[in-house]
Amino acid sequence: MIPLFTSRQVRSADEFAVAKLGLPGLVLMENAARSIFEQIKLNLPLSENTTFGIVSGKGNNGGDGFALARHLLINGYKVIVIALADDKELKGDALVNFRALRNLIKYYPDSKLIKYKRLNDLSILKNADVIVDSILGTGSKGELREPYKSIVEKLNSIDAFKVAVDLPTGLDVDTGYGDVVFEADLTVTLSEYKTGLFYGKGYTHCGKVVKGSIGIGSEYYNQLETDTYLIEPEDAFVNIPLKEPDLHKYSAGKVLLIAGSRNLPGAAILAAETALRAGAGAVILAVPDSISEMVRTKIGSAVVISYNDNGKGFLTEEAASQLEEKISWADTIAIGPGLGREKDTINAVINILKKNNGKKFVIDADAIFALANSKQYLKNTILTPHFGEFANLIGIAVEDLRVNPIPHAKKFAVKNKCHLVLKGAPTLIFNPAGEVFVNTTGNQGMAKFGTGDVLTGVISSFLAQSGNNEASAISGVYLHSLAADLLAEEKTIYGFTANDLMEKIPYAIKFIIDTFLPDIED
């Protein structure tokens, strides 16, 4: 896993480099500018005619921009620099680099250094091929004030490839939130990866994120404690359940799905069929008697059992007692997809969790809705809400949750001693120890009915096979989204359905195994 760090930790690395290693700030800024230049060369198809527009602020982030402009100039590129401050306002290392650039650019008549006075000054960048944002750094918090807000909005309106230095201006790198944020295609983050670059507005506005360097290596960061990580492909591989040679269908993972209702039978079918495709040996789907025949005609290999619903078409408190034997039998119980939100169903869900406290549960969809007023039976469970479901569960507005989801979700997982899979772009996983795992696969094609039911099937299957909540959540989330990425290659993000996603799960597992198994054999 790749550790993610806070803005405070990143700033402490700069202080360490200066105070403990004796590296002057100018050296750090020069190293940063050089590494940004190298990353631009690696990630952009540059030509001798490429024109760069750089907008630099008055702090060290702006100093990085001035130093970068110097490297671009001496390597033959045309540069137009808009300085939001001049030598009357700048100080320290940023001032030194501003003055060096001002002296150097005189020898390059096609390039310009312009002091910003009004918004229309940015119009000169409309013909730039690349726009570089070096306005504000990690110390920026809260919503952008003027003139920064209008400047960022203007830059976003220009059709050019956009590069952010360290982070896009307007993004709070600790929360992943921002009202108006620079829309980067490439973010060259300095030293190490920061938490907010990979979720929320960071996920949508950073583009490709690569690492630059200030020249102190990673040894300092290796000593720092963090509780937030990016999931790597290796993590998905090592957490795939093992298959022993002497397995039989009942030792390969027994899953009971309590799902489906008259109005929503398809969710149950998707989850059950996915559980088999993800490796479970025995999958039983329990549905209301009044829809059981219809479900049997549409399902493939999963076994369908029914409970007496008195023709109501949904799970009732009375019917829940009929499932006790199968609940006892199962290694994992998945509950929720398509159950409905009848009052009787809500009470049935709570009673099932209460009576079977300690069993392995994956709780999704309508079962999460049922928990809004009763959360005391969640220890050792896995919950898989999307943002709306989780906001309802903890009683806040979904807009407030999106501003800073990690503290809310972390607190919930720790307090309830459960694993929480907060579905979104990207999906975030929280464990009872307060750690956070950020998924790195998936695409927009997953924003369709039924994809969450497929995820429930994958996680339930892995949990029944391994008994490991965290491993099942991490591997399940990663491979579910990897299947979507494989489908996007074949059908584009427009062309696949939840059923396609279900069918692709075995291929995602095979892709990961084929990628890493040769290394183990060697």
C-alpha positions as CSV (number, residue, x, y, z in Angstrom):
1,M,0.0,0.0,0.0
2,I,1.1,3.6,-0.7
3,P,1.0,5.8,2.4
4,L,-0.7,9.2,2.1
5,F,0.3,12.2,4.2
6,T,-1.2,15.4,5.6
7,S,-0.3,18.9,4.6
8,R,1.3,19.4,8.1
9,Q,3.5,16.3,7.6
10,V,4.6,17.6,4.2
11,R,5.5,21.0,5.6
12,S,7.4,19.4,8.4
13,A,9.6,17.6,5.8
14,D,10.6,21.0,4.3
15,E,11.5,22.2,7.8
16,F,13.5,19.0,8.4
17,A,15.4,19.5,5.2
18,V,16.4,23.0,6.1
19,A,17.0,22.6,9.9
20,K,18.4,19.1,10.2
21,L,20.0,18.4,6.8
22,G,21.2,21.9,6.3
23,L,19.7,22.2,2.8
24,P,19.0,25.8,1.8
25,G,15.4,26.5,0.7
26,L,16.7,27.6,-2.6
27,V,18.2,24.2,-3.2
28,L,14.8,22.6,-2.3
29,M,13.0,24.9,-4.7
30,E,15.5,24.2,-7.5
31,N,15.1,20.5,-7.0
32,A,11.4,20.8,-7.1
33,A,11.4,22.9,-10.3
34,R,13.7,20.4,-12.0
35,S,11.6,17.4,-11.1
36,I,8.4,19.2,-12.2
37,F,10.1,19.9,-15.6
38,E,11.1,16.2,-15.9
39,Q,7.6,15.0,-15.1
40,I,6.1,17.4,-17.7
41,K,8.5,16.0,-20.3
42,L,7.6,12.4,-19.3
43,N,3.8,13.0,-19.4
44,L,3.3,15.5,-22.3
45,P,4.0,15.2,-26.0
46,L,6.1,18.4,-26.2
47,S,7.5,19.9,-29.4
48,E,9.8,22.8,-30.0
49,N,6.7,25.0,-30.6
50,T,5.0,24.2,-27.3
51,T,4.1,27.4,-25.4
52,F,3.7,27.4,-21.6
53,G,1.6,29.8,-19.6
54,I,2.5,29.9,-15.9
55,V,0.5,31.7,-13.2
56,S,2.6,32.1,-10.0
57,G,1.5,33.3,-6.6
58,K,3.5,35.0,-3.9
59,G,4.5,32.0,-1.7
60,N,6.9,29.1,-2.2
61,N,4.4,27.5,-4.7
62,G,4.8,30.6,-6.8
63,G,8.6,30.4,-6.4
64,D,8.5,26.8,-7.8
65,G,6.7,28.3,-10.8
66,F,9.3,31.0,-11.4
67,A,12.1,28.4,-11.2
68,L,10.2,26.1,-13.5
69,A,9.8,28.9,-16.0
70,R,13.6,29.3,-16.0
71,H,14.1,25.6,-16.8
72,L,11.6,25.8,-19.6
73,L,13.3,28.9,-21.1
74,I,16.8,27.4,-21.2
75,N,15.4,24.3,-22.8
76,G,14.0,26.2,-25.7
77,Y,10.3,26.6,-24.8
78,K,8.3,29.8,-25.1
79,V,7.0,30.9,-21.7
80,I,4.4,33.5,-20.6
81,V,4.5,34.0,-16.8
82,I,1.8,35.9,-15.0
83,A,3.1,36.9,-11.6
84,L,0.4,37.6,-9.0
85,A,3.1,39.4,-7.0
86,D,6.3,41.3,-7.8
87,D,9.5,42.1,-5.9
88,K,7.7,44.5,-3.6
89,E,5.5,41.7,-2.3
90,L,7.6,38.6,-2.7
91,K,10.1,37.5,-0.2
92,G,12.7,34.8,0.5
93,D,13.3,32.0,-2.0
94,A,10.4,33.0,-4.2
95,L,11.8,36.5,-4.5
96,V,15.2,35.2,-5.5
97,N,13.7,33.1,-8.3
98,F,11.4,35.9,-9.5
99,R,14.4,38.2,-9.9
100,A,16.5,35.5,-11.6
101,L,13.6,34.9,-14.0
102,R,13.1,38.6,-14.7
103,N,16.8,38.9,-15.6
104,L,16.9,35.8,-17.7
105,I,13.7,36.4,-19.7
106,K,15.1,39.6,-21.2
107,Y,17.2,37.3,-23.5
108,Y,14.1,35.5,-24.8
109,P,12.1,38.1,-26.7
110,D,9.3,35.7,-27.5
111,S,8.6,35.0,-23.8
112,K,7.0,37.4,-21.3
113,L,6.9,38.1,-17.5
114,I,3.8,40.1,-16.7
115,K,2.6,41.5,-13.4
116,Y,-1.0,40.7,-12.9
117,K,-3.3,43.7,-12.5
118,R,-6.7,42.6,-13.7
119,L,-8.5,39.5,-14.9
120,N,-8.2,40.4,-18.5
121,D,-4.4,40.0,-18.2
122,L,-5.0,36.2,-18.4
123,S,-6.3,36.5,-21.9
124,I,-2.8,36.3,-23.2
125,L,-2.8,32.6,-22.2
126,K,-5.6,31.7,-24.6
127,N,-3.1,30.4,-27.1
128,A,-0.9,28.6,-24.6
129,D,-0.6,24.8,-25.1
130,V,0.1,24.2,-21.5
131,I,-1.0,26.2,-18.4
132,V,0.8,25.7,-15.2
133,D,-0.9,26.5,-11.8
134,S,1.7,27.5,-9.2
135,I,-0.6,29.9,-7.3
136,L,-1.2,28.4,-3.8
137,G,0.4,25.5,-2.0
138,T,-0.5,23.2,0.9
139,G,-1.1,26.0,3.3
140,S,-4.2,27.1,1.5
141,K,-7.4,26.3,3.4
142,G,-11.1,27.1,3.0
143,E,-12.8,28.6,-0.1
144,L,-10.8,30.7,-2.5
145,R,-11.0,34.5,-2.0
146,E,-10.7,37.1,-4.7
147,P,-8.8,37.5,-6.9
148,Y,-7.8,33.8,-6.8
149,K,-11.4,32.5,-7.3
150,S,-11.9,34.5,-10.5
151,I,-8.3,33.7,-11.7
152,V,-8.9,29.9,-11.3
153,E,-12.3,30.1,-13.0
154,K,-10.7,32.0,-15.9
155,L,-7.9,29.5,-16.2
156,N,-10.4,26.6,-16.2
157,S,-12.2,28.2,-19.2
158,I,-9.1,28.1,-21.4
159,D,-8.6,25.1,-23.7
160,A,-5.1,23.9,-22.8
161,F,-3.4,21.0,-21.1
162,K,-3.3,22.0,-17.4
163,V,-0.6,21.2,-14.9
164,A,-0.8,21.8,-11.1
165,V,2.4,22.3,-9.1
166,D,2.0,20.2,-5.9
167,L,-1.8,20.5,-5.8
168,P,-4.5,22.3,-7.8
169,T,-5.3,25.7,-6.4
170,G,-8.5,25.7,-4.4
171,L,-8.1,22.1,-3.2
172,D,-7.9,21.5,0.5
173,V,-5.3,18.7,0.4
174,D,-6.4,17.3,3.8
175,T,-10.1,17.1,3.1
176,G,-10.2,16.6,-0.7
177,Y,-12.7,19.5,-0.9
178,G,-12.8,22.8,-2.6
179,D,-15.5,25.1,-4.0
180,V,-13.7,26.4,-7.0
181,V,-10.6,24.2,-7.9
182,F,-8.1,24.4,-10.8
183,E,-8.9,21.6,-13.2
184,A,-5.6,19.9,-13.8
185,D,-4.8,17.2,-16.3
186,L,-1.5,16.4,-14.5
187,T,-0.6,17.1,-10.9
188,V,3.1,17.0,-9.9
189,T,2.9,16.6,-6.2
190,L,6.2,17.3,-4.4
191,S,7.9,14.8,-2.1
192,E,5.1,12.3,-1.2
193,Y,1.4,11.8,-2.0
194,K,-1.1,13.8,0.0
195,T,-4.4,12.5,1.3
196,G,-6.8,14.9,-0.5
197,L,-5.4,14.3,-4.0
198,F,-7.2,11.0,-4.3
199,Y,-10.8,11.5,-3.3
200,G,-13.5,14.2,-3.5
201,K,-12.5,17.2,-5.6
202,G,-8.9,15.8,-5.6
203,Y,-10.1,12.7,-7.5
204,T,-12.0,14.8,-10.1
205,H,-9.6,17.8,-10.5
206,C,-6.0,16.4,-10.2
207,G,-5.9,14.4,-13.4
208,K,-3.0,12.1,-13.4
209,V,-1.0,12.4,-10.1
210,V,2.8,11.9,-10.2
211,K,5.5,12.5,-7.7
212,G,8.1,15.3,-7.9
213,S,11.0,15.7,-5.5
214,I,12.6,18.3,-3.3
215,G,15.7,16.2,-3.0
216,I,15.5,14.6,0.4
217,G,14.3,11.1,-0.6
218,S,11.6,9.1,1.2
219,E,13.5,8.1,4.4
220,Y,12.1,11.0,6.4
221,Y,8.5,10.0,5.4
222,N,9.2,6.4,6.3
223,Q,9.5,7.5,10.0
224,L,6.1,9.3,10.0
225,E,2.9,7.6,11.1
226,T,-0.1,7.7,8.8
227,D,-3.5,6.0,8.8
228,T,-4.5,6.6,5.1
229,Y,-3.3,4.4,2.2
230,L,-3.8,3.9,-1.5
231,I,-4.6,0.3,-2.5
232,E,-2.2,-1.2,-5.0
233,P,-2.7,-4.2,-7.3
234,E,-0.5,-6.3,-5.0
235,D,-2.9,-5.7,-2.1
236,A,-5.8,-7.1,-4.1
237,F,-3.7,-10.1,-5.1
238,V,-2.5,-11.1,-1.6
239,N,-6.0,-10.7,-0.2
240,I,-7.7,-13.1,-2.8
241,P,-8.9,-16.1,-0.8
242,L,-6.7,-19.2,-1.1
243,K,-8.1,-22.4,-2.6
244,E,-6.8,-25.5,-0.9
245,P,-6.4,-28.7,-3.0
246,D,-8.9,-30.7,-0.9
247,L,-11.8,-28.1,-1.0
248,H,-15.4,-29.2,-1.5
249,K,-18.4,-27.0,-2.2
250,Y,-19.3,-26.6,1.5
251,S,-15.7,-25.8,2.6
252,A,-15.2,-23.3,-0.2
253,G,-17.4,-20.7,1.4
254,K,-21.2,-20.8,2.2
255,V,-23.1,-17.6,1.5
256,L,-26.7,-16.9,2.4
257,L,-28.2,-13.8,0.8
258,I,-31.4,-12.4,2.3
259,A,-32.4,-10.1,-0.5
260,G,-35.1,-9.2,-3.0
261,S,-38.7,-8.2,-2.8
262,R,-41.6,-8.0,-5.2
263,N,-40.6,-4.6,-6.4
264,L,-36.8,-5.2,-6.5
265,P,-36.0,-8.9,-7.4
266,G,-33.1,-8.1,-9.7
267,A,-30.7,-6.9,-7.0
268,A,-30.9,-10.2,-5.2
269,I,-30.2,-12.2,-8.4
270,L,-27.1,-10.0,-9.2
271,A,-25.6,-10.4,-5.8
272,A,-26.2,-14.2,-5.6
273,E,-24.8,-14.9,-9.0
274,T,-21.8,-12.7,-8.4
275,A,-21.0,-14.5,-5.2
276,L,-20.6,-17.8,-7.1
277,R,-18.5,-16.1,-9.8
278,A,-16.2,-14.8,-7.1
279,G,-15.5,-18.3,-5.8
280,A,-18.0,-19.2,-3.1
281,G,-18.8,-22.9,-3.1
282,A,-22.4,-22.8,-2.0
283,V,-24.7,-19.8,-2.4
284,I,-28.3,-19.7,-1.2
285,L,-30.7,-16.9,-2.0
286,A,-33.7,-16.5,0.3
287,V,-36.6,-14.6,-1.2
288,P,-40.3,-14.1,-0.4
289,D,-42.4,-17.1,-1.4
290,S,-44.6,-14.9,-3.6
291,I,-41.7,-14.1,-6.0
292,S,-39.7,-17.3,-5.7
293,E,-40.9,-19.0,-8.9
294,M,-40.1,-15.8,-10.9
295,V,-36.6,-15.6,-9.3
296,R,-35.9,-19.3,-10.1
297,T,-36.6,-18.8,-13.8
298,K,-34.1,-15.9,-14.0
299,I,-31.3,-17.2,-11.8
300,G,-28.4,-19.4,-12.9
301,S,-26.5,-21.5,-10.4
302,A,-27.4,-20.2,-7.0
303,V,-30.0,-22.2,-5.0
304,V,-33.2,-20.3,-4.2
305,I,-35.2,-20.9,-1.1
306,S,-38.3,-19.1,0.0
307,Y,-40.0,-18.0,3.2
308,N,-43.7,-17.5,3.8
309,D,-44.5,-13.8,3.2
310,N,-48.3,-14.2,3.2
311,G,-48.4,-12.7,-0.3
312,K,-46.9,-9.4,0.8
313,G,-43.8,-9.7,-1.4
314,F,-41.3,-8.6,1.2
315,L,-39.5,-9.8,4.3
316,T,-41.5,-9.7,7.5
317,E,-40.6,-10.2,11.2
318,E,-42.5,-13.5,11.2
319,A,-40.7,-14.7,8.1
320,A,-37.3,-13.9,9.5
321,S,-37.6,-16.7,12.1
322,Q,-37.9,-19.2,9.2
323,L,-34.3,-18.4,8.2
324,E,-32.6,-19.2,11.4
325,E,-31.4,-22.6,10.3
326,K,-29.8,-21.3,7.1
327,I,-28.3,-18.3,9.0
328,S,-26.6,-20.8,11.3
329,W,-25.4,-22.8,8.3
330,A,-23.8,-19.9,6.4
331,D,-20.2,-18.6,6.8
332,T,-21.4,-15.2,5.6
333,I,-24.8,-13.6,5.5
334,A,-25.4,-10.8,3.0
335,I,-28.5,-8.8,3.7
336,G,-30.2,-5.8,2.0
337,P,-30.1,-5.7,-1.8
338,G,-33.7,-5.1,-3.0
339,L,-35.3,-5.9,0.4
340,G,-37.5,-2.8,0.4
341,R,-38.1,-0.4,3.2
342,E,-41.4,-1.5,4.7
343,K,-41.6,-1.1,8.5
344,D,-42.0,-4.8,8.9
345,T,-38.8,-5.4,6.9
346,I,-36.9,-2.9,9.0
347,N,-37.8,-4.7,12.2
348,A,-36.9,-8.1,10.6
349,V,-33.5,-6.8,9.7
350,I,-32.8,-5.5,13.2
351,N,-34.0,-8.8,14.7
352,I,-31.8,-10.9,12.4
353,L,-28.7,-8.9,13.4
354,K,-29.6,-8.9,17.1
355,K,-30.2,-12.7,17.3
356,N,-27.1,-13.5,15.3
357,N,-24.6,-11.0,16.7
358,G,-21.1,-12.3,16.0
359,K,-21.9,-13.9,12.7
360,K,-20.2,-12.6,9.5
361,F,-22.6,-10.1,7.9
362,V,-22.3,-7.9,4.8
363,I,-25.0,-5.2,5.1
364,D,-26.1,-3.3,2.1
365,A,-28.8,-1.1,0.6
366,D,-32.2,-1.4,2.3
367,A,-30.6,-3.2,5.3
368,I,-28.5,-0.1,5.9
369,F,-31.6,2.1,5.8
370,A,-33.1,-0.2,8.4
371,L,-30.2,0.6,10.8
372,A,-30.8,4.3,11.0
373,N,-32.2,4.0,14.6
374,S,-30.4,0.8,15.7
375,K,-26.7,0.5,15.2
376,Q,-25.7,-1.6,18.2
377,Y,-25.3,-4.9,16.4
378,L,-22.6,-3.9,13.9
379,K,-19.5,-5.3,15.5
380,N,-17.5,-7.5,13.0
381,T,-19.8,-6.6,10.1
382,I,-19.1,-5.0,6.7
383,L,-21.4,-2.2,5.6
384,T,-21.4,-1.0,2.0
385,P,-23.4,2.2,1.8
386,H,-23.1,4.9,-0.9
387,F,-22.9,8.5,0.2
388,G,-26.6,9.1,0.4
389,E,-27.2,5.9,2.5
390,F,-24.4,6.7,4.9
391,A,-25.5,10.3,5.3
392,N,-28.9,9.0,6.2
393,L,-27.4,6.4,8.6
394,I,-25.5,9.0,10.6
395,G,-28.1,11.8,10.3
396,I,-26.3,14.5,8.3
397,A,-26.9,16.1,4.9
398,V,-25.2,14.4,2.1
399,E,-23.7,17.7,1.0
400,D,-22.0,18.0,4.4
401,L,-20.7,14.5,4.2
402,R,-19.1,15.2,0.8
403,V,-17.2,18.2,2.1
404,N,-15.1,16.0,4.4
405,P,-16.2,12.3,4.5
406,I,-13.2,10.8,6.2
407,P,-13.7,12.0,9.8
408,H,-17.4,10.9,9.8
409,A,-16.7,7.5,8.3
410,K,-13.7,6.9,10.4
411,K,-15.6,7.7,13.6
412,F,-18.4,5.4,12.6
413,A,-16.1,2.4,11.9
414,V,-14.2,2.9,15.1
415,K,-17.2,3.4,17.3
416,N,-19.1,0.4,15.9
417,K,-16.1,-1.9,15.5
418,C,-17.0,-2.6,11.9
419,H,-15.6,-2.2,8.4
420,L,-17.2,0.5,6.3
421,V,-17.1,0.5,2.5
422,L,-18.2,4.0,1.5
423,K,-19.0,3.6,-2.2
424,G,-18.2,6.5,-4.5
425,A,-15.6,7.8,-6.9
426,P,-13.4,6.5,-5.5
427,T,-14.6,4.0,-2.9
428,L,-13.1,4.4,0.6
429,I,-12.7,1.6,3.1
430,F,-12.5,2.2,6.9
431,N,-11.5,-0.3,9.5
432,P,-12.1,-0.4,13.3
433,A,-8.6,0.7,14.0
434,G,-9.3,4.0,12.2
435,E,-7.3,3.3,9.1
436,V,-8.5,4.4,5.6
437,F,-7.9,2.6,2.3
438,V,-8.5,4.5,-0.9
439,N,-9.4,2.4,-4.0
440,T,-7.5,3.2,-7.2
441,T,-9.6,1.4,-9.8
442,G,-13.0,2.1,-11.5
443,N,-14.6,4.4,-13.9
444,Q,-17.7,6.4,-14.7
445,G,-19.4,3.4,-16.3
446,M,-20.1,2.0,-12.8
447,A,-22.7,4.7,-12.2
448,K,-25.6,2.4,-13.1
449,F,-28.3,0.5,-11.3
450,G,-27.0,-2.9,-9.9
451,T,-23.3,-2.3,-9.7
452,G,-23.5,-2.0,-5.9
453,D,-25.3,-5.4,-5.7
454,V,-22.4,-6.9,-7.7
455,L,-20.0,-5.5,-5.1
456,T,-22.1,-7.1,-2.3
457,G,-21.8,-10.4,-4.0
458,V,-18.0,-10.2,-4.4
459,I,-17.3,-9.1,-0.8
460,S,-19.7,-11.7,0.6
461,S,-18.1,-14.4,-1.4
462,F,-14.5,-13.5,-0.4
463,L,-15.6,-13.2,3.3
464,A,-17.2,-16.6,3.2
465,Q,-14.0,-18.1,1.8
466,S,-11.5,-16.3,4.0
467,G,-13.3,-15.2,7.1
468,N,-11.2,-12.0,6.9
469,N,-13.3,-8.8,6.9
470,E,-10.5,-6.4,5.9
471,A,-9.0,-8.6,3.2
472,S,-12.4,-9.3,1.7
473,A,-13.3,-5.6,1.6
474,I,-10.0,-4.5,0.1
475,S,-9.7,-7.2,-2.5
476,G,-13.5,-7.1,-3.3
477,V,-13.6,-3.4,-3.9
478,Y,-10.4,-3.4,-6.0
479,L,-11.4,-6.3,-8.2
480,H,-15.0,-5.1,-8.6
481,S,-13.7,-1.8,-10.0
482,L,-11.0,-3.5,-12.0
483,A,-13.7,-5.5,-13.8
484,A,-15.3,-2.2,-14.7
485,D,-11.9,-1.0,-16.1
486,L,-11.6,-4.1,-18.2
487,L,-15.1,-3.6,-19.5
488,A,-14.4,0.1,-20.4
489,E,-11.6,-1.1,-22.6
490,E,-14.0,-3.4,-24.5
491,K,-17.2,-1.5,-24.4
492,T,-16.4,2.1,-23.3
493,I,-17.7,3.6,-20.1
494,Y,-21.1,3.9,-21.8
495,G,-21.7,0.4,-22.9
496,F,-21.7,-2.0,-20.0
497,T,-24.3,-3.0,-17.4
498,A,-24.3,-4.5,-13.9
499,N,-24.8,-7.9,-15.5
500,D,-21.7,-7.4,-17.7
501,L,-19.8,-6.4,-14.5
502,M,-21.0,-9.6,-12.8
503,E,-19.8,-11.7,-15.7
504,K,-16.4,-9.9,-15.8
505,I,-15.5,-10.6,-12.1
506,P,-13.7,-13.9,-12.8
507,Y,-11.7,-12.2,-15.5
508,A,-10.6,-9.5,-13.1
509,I,-9.5,-12.1,-10.6
510,K,-7.6,-13.9,-13.4
511,F,-5.9,-10.7,-14.5
512,I,-4.5,-10.0,-11.0
513,I,-3.4,-13.6,-10.5
514,D,-1.7,-13.8,-13.9
515,T,0.0,-10.5,-13.2
516,F,1.6,-11.5,-9.9
517,L,1.8,-15.3,-9.8
518,P,4.8,-15.6,-12.1
519,D,6.8,-13.4,-9.6
520,I,6.0,-15.8,-6.8
521,E,7.0,-18.9,-8.9
522,D,10.3,-17.2,-9.7
